[in-house]
């Protein structure tokens, strides 16, 4: 089976006296099993990387979730230790990669930290510790040593009628596993809201006028991609967009020969 290449963001971690550039397996598994693509990890080397060369070689970009947060200096927020941990090398890589993928019409799926990076990349801001706001639900994961309990489908979001995601799920409400203490505050100018939680928290966005699939979700479809139909649907939609992009590139090359 043909597996088009998809660039995957990485976190920078220190382990056993080495510096690692890595991504959680759940995202890689979802890329293979859910989207039917070949995940290619992109090291977080910032402007040392040629993003145009990368995007000429891949047919999609997936920006993963992470324990770290986007550094507040990038959107005028409070850069205190309480709003961390941070991963500036990832910021310096993921944000320009997101912008360039959108400009070039490369399909993009941004998850959890990824939707926050997407918003900041396009001029938006983030709210921190949103559970402390009056009238806002506690969106954090429940305290448990069991990952299945932490990532259980416990939150309802409403999909905006006529949106990109309405074409994936249908309009109306779906159950998701949204686990976060930060969220979109001021929306980036090129983004539109796709889904909201019952307290009004933005849970999904898309890029206005995008040349290809370009969606961010605050929840974690990668975790239940093999057992939850809605989680599978979003990866299938992303994979279909990736294959469409790959076919268009192949057609353009054939026409040029």
C-alpha positions in Angstrom: 0.0 0.0 0.0 1.3 3.4 -0.9 2.0 5.5 2.2 2.7 9.2 1.4 5.1 10.9 3.8 3.8 13.1 6.5 6.1 15.4 8.6 5.6 15.0 12.4 6.7 17.6 15.0 9.0 16.5 17.7 9.7 17.5 21.3 13.2 18.0 22.7 13.8 15.9 25.8 16.8 15.0 28.0 17.2 11.3 28.8 20.2 9.2 30.0 22.6 12.1 29.2 21.4 12.5 25.6 19.2 15.0 24.0 16.3 13.4 22.1 14.0 14.6 19.4 10.9 12.5 19.8 7.1 12.1 19.4 4.7 9.9 21.4 3.8 6.6 19.8 0.1 7.2 19.9 0.4 9.9 17.2 2.7 7.8 15.1 0.3 4.8 15.4 -2.6 7.0 14.4 -0.7 8.3 11.4 -0.1 4.8 10.2 -3.3 3.0 11.2 -5.7 5.9 11.0 -4.5 8.1 8.2 -2.5 5.4 6.2 0.6 7.5 5.9 4.3 7.2 6.6 5.2 9.4 9.7 8.5 11.2 9.3 9.9 12.8 12.5 11.2 16.3 12.0 14.0 17.3 14.4 13.4 20.6 16.2 16.3 22.5 14.7 14.4 25.7 13.9 15.7 27.9 11.1 18.6 25.5 10.5 16.0 23.4 8.5 14.9 24.1 5.0 11.2 23.9 5.4 10.5 24.4 1.6 12.7 21.4 0.9 10.9 19.4 3.5 7.5 20.4 2.2 8.5 19.5 -1.3 9.2 16.0 -0.2 6.1 15.3 2.1 2.4 15.4 1.5 1.2 16.4 4.9 2.1 17.9 8.3 0.9 16.7 11.7 1.7 18.8 14.8 1.3 16.7 17.9 0.3 17.3 21.5 2.9 17.6 24.2 3.4 18.2 27.9 5.2 21.5 27.1 3.5 24.8 26.3 4.1 27.4 23.7 6.4 30.0 25.2 4.3 33.1 26.2 6.9 35.5 24.8 5.6 34.5 21.4 2.1 35.9 22.0 2.7 38.5 24.8 1.8 36.3 27.7 3.2 35.6 31.1 6.4 33.7 30.8 6.4 32.5 34.4 7.5 29.0 35.5 3.9 28.3 36.4 2.9 28.4 32.8 5.5 25.9 31.7 7.2 23.7 31.0 8.5 25.1 27.7 10.2 23.8 24.6 11.7 26.7 22.7 13.3 24.5 20.1 10.0 23.0 19.2 8.4 26.5 19.0 11.1 27.6 16.7 10.4 24.7 14.4 6.7 24.0 14.6 5.5 27.6 14.2 7.3 28.4 10.9 6.6 24.9 9.6 2.8 25.5 10.2 2.9 28.9 8.4 4.8 27.5 5.4 2.6 24.4 5.1 -0.5 26.7 5.0 1.2 29.0 2.4 2.1 26.0 0.2 -1.3 24.2 0.5 0.1 21.2 2.3 -2.6 19.3 4.4 -2.2 20.0 8.1 -3.6 18.4 11.2 -2.7 20.1 14.6 -3.6 18.3 17.9 -3.6 19.7 21.5 -0.4 21.7 21.7 -0.6 21.7 17.9 -3.8 23.8 17.8 -2.3 26.2 20.2 0.8 26.5 18.0 -1.4 27.0 15.0 -3.2 29.8 16.7 0.0 31.5 17.8 1.6 31.0 14.4 -1.3 33.0 12.9 -1.2 35.8 15.4 -3.5 34.6 18.1 -3.0 34.4 21.9 -3.5 31.7 24.5 -5.2 31.7 27.9 -3.4 29.8 30.7 -4.9 27.9 33.6 -8.3 28.3 32.1 -9.9 26.1 34.9 -9.4 29.1 37.2 -11.7 31.3 35.2 -15.2 31.8 36.4 -17.7 29.8 34.4 -15.0 27.7 32.7 -15.0 23.9 33.1 -11.9 22.0 34.3 -10.5 20.7 31.1 -7.6 18.9 32.7 -7.2 15.2 32.7 -8.6 13.4 35.7 -6.0 12.3 38.2 -5.3 8.6 37.5 -2.4 6.2 37.0 -4.4 4.6 34.2 -4.0 6.3 30.8 -7.3 4.9 29.5 -9.0 6.8 32.4 -7.1 10.0 31.8 -8.0 9.9 28.1 -11.6 8.8 28.5 -14.3 10.5 26.4 -15.8 12.8 29.0 -16.5 16.1 27.3 -19.1 17.3 24.8 -18.2 19.6 22.0 -20.6 21.2 19.4 -19.5 21.1 15.8 -20.3 24.3 13.9 -22.8 23.7 11.0 -21.3 24.1 7.6 -17.8 23.8 8.9 -15.0 21.6 7.7 -15.5 19.2 10.6 -19.2 19.1 10.0 -18.2 17.4 6.7 -16.2 14.9 8.8 -18.5 14.2 11.7 -21.8 15.9 10.8 -23.1 19.0 12.6 -24.1 18.6 16.3 -22.5 17.3 19.4 -19.8 14.6 19.8 -17.9 13.3 22.8 -14.2 13.9 23.0 -11.2 13.5 25.3 -10.1 17.1 25.6 -7.3 17.4 28.2 -5.7 20.8 28.7 -5.1 23.8 31.0 -4.4 26.2 28.2 -6.7 27.2 25.4 -7.2 29.7 22.5 -7.9 33.2 23.8 -7.7 35.7 20.9 -8.3 33.8 17.7 -5.7 34.1 15.0 -6.9 36.3 12.1 -6.8 33.5 9.5 -8.7 31.0 11.7 -12.3 30.2 12.1 -13.9 28.3 14.9 -15.0 24.7 14.1 -16.1 23.4 17.5 -16.7 24.7 21.1 -17.1 23.1 24.5 -20.2 23.7 26.5 -18.5 26.5 28.4 -17.6 28.2 25.1 -13.9 27.1 25.1 -12.6 26.8 21.5 -12.0 23.1 20.8 -11.3 23.1 17.0 -10.4 25.6 14.3 -9.7 25.6 10.6 -7.7 27.9 8.4 -9.9 30.3 6.3 -9.5 29.9 2.6 -7.0 27.1 3.0 -5.9 25.4 -0.2 -6.0 22.0 1.6 -7.3 20.4 4.8 -6.0 22.6 7.6 -7.6 21.8 11.0 -6.6 22.0 14.6 -8.3 20.1 17.4 -7.8 20.6 21.2 -8.8 17.0 22.0 -6.9 13.7 21.4 -8.3 11.7 18.5 -5.0 9.8 18.3 -5.6 7.9 21.5 -8.7 6.0 20.5 -8.2 6.0 16.7 -8.5 2.2 16.6 -11.7 2.0 18.6 -13.7 5.3 18.4 -15.4 6.1 15.1 -15.1 9.9 15.4 -11.4 9.6 16.3 -10.9 7.4 13.2 -12.9 9.8 11.0 -10.6 12.8 11.5 -7.5 10.8 10.7 -9.2 9.3 7.7 -10.1 12.8 6.5 -6.5 13.9 7.0 -5.2 10.9 5.2 -7.5 11.4 2.3 -6.3 15.0 2.0 -2.7 13.9 2.1 -3.3 11.4 -0.7 -5.2 14.0 -2.8 -2.2 16.3 -2.4 0.2 13.5 -3.4 -1.8 12.7 -6.5 -1.9 16.3 -7.5 1.9 16.6 -7.2 2.3 13.4 -9.2 0.0 14.7 -11.9 1.9 18.0 -12.1 5.2 16.2 -12.4 3.7 13.9 -15.2 2.4 17.0 -17.1 5.8 18.6 -16.9 7.6 15.7 -18.4 
